[in-house]
């Protein structure tokens, strides 16, 4: 579904990702872990098409298309979804009108007619239950005045409504208490299907207790330095990231 | 300077001519008012940018143009479909229609209204409700401070009159529609609203231009609110692209009365609104707001003065502007809290959304506080659309232009949402969306 080859990228002239390689097949959940500053969020933003990031090398194929050549909105229309680490507050735009605009944009691209108000509410009502939110969230401006947990749940609500083929969850677990984490994880699990895929970007192993990954990768200094099954996450939890640092130092001659 | 004198003289000559023709035939009480207003206008002439109140608004293009008073222009009829399209409210709202500044009885439907409530053209009111008009027209404190108000008083003839006797209330809003169809016309609608004690009404002034050539509307609205009265005033300005629109609004409030004003500005080449709210009795409330969405070389100037002359009154000002192209906005918010006006609660906010690098904003709060037990705040902000917000919306599949429009609507929503009357809110919302769509189309073409 997604094939990342030798991807190098940076922001403001600073190189962050250095020849990242990653293969994601339909039905899989990949966890990308790593210490702060390793490039996890950059990877997420680059895949979603944030214009502030510059790709300096490599390529990303997504369902046979050149993902990097597509502007952010076209990636979204093709089924790519990023759950933001810091969801943006949008004054004066209600959650409902935002979701409605996004759903109808997608439907228009897929050749479906727009949903009328009743159909839209029917769809949203059902998805609200997934993340245990009530209808009052719909009339509030997007993320404005939301608690940290509400913002993250709102991201998953959008994901549930838009039904992406490929979702990147950027530190969706950070700042969540255990109850909110369970709600979010449960929502994500219900959205798992054999024909979609998820990259979970996280610092901690905690969320992986609730969303079980098929593969775990360690991103370090802009490179994927280790890939294994879910047991790697537990090892990282136990030992921290220092041993990775040492391993990387041992395999790379200084000055290289 | 010669040009300015010439233009001023032209208006003076028009006055003489109209008076000779008997077009300004007026009740005896009005004649001295006209003459003194004309004398003040003759002495002061049009303001220039050396005048502090007009520093950022250059009237030279207005002064340089020759406009004919509406009296000399042949009556123009409107198609029923045009009237329908320009209606803010439902059929059944009392409506007065003015074409090129002249009252058009055949397009108007001044009822139904509650018993005792009077709604008519000002000309008719001068005859029938002469004493109410005589008591209030151009009589209130601070009235003579503005040259454009003087020009209006000197020529006062046509306009609208609304009188709400004590304890009456008009549940349906009253719509005043001013349509400009003919280039080169000077229209001077004069609106007088007298709200008796504990009366209530909503008035909508709707200005529409069906020509994009130059014309000049000099509108003056006087609102007199008796004790406990409540009046909501809306101005929807959709003048033509070449229009000069100068509006003076003066609200005099007695104790426990409430006045709200919401001015939405979309059209016109040069717009100036001078709004004065004066509290004459304790515990009055004023809520003033404005939304202006302009582009090209449009100029919008709001000069707001709130005069807290007595204790325990509250005033709120919220003005928001969306500027594109080379548009220019001027906001001057003056709040006077006189020595006796303890427990005054006043705030003022002015925000601008700048959609292009070519726009210019001059926003100035002017707080003159002479009492010590008061709460007065003000704030101003200017900003562009946040790139992070645009990306957030795009990452959900919305096109860049759609994202920008949605965020711009979001900026304006604060004003739109506070409109209590649904048809007015819907009309404003529709106009706003159409305006942003048109602006987007223009941008995409260039």
Interface residues (C-beta under 8 A of the other chain):
Chain A: X48 X49 X50 X51 X52 X71 X72 X73 X75 X76 X77 X81 X82 X84 X87 X88 X90 X91 X92 X93 X97 X98 X101 X102 X105 X106 X109 X141 X158 X162
Chain B: X386 X387 X388 X389 X391 X392 X393 X394 X395 X396 X397 X398 X399 X400 X402 X406 X407 X409 X410 X411 X412 X413 X414
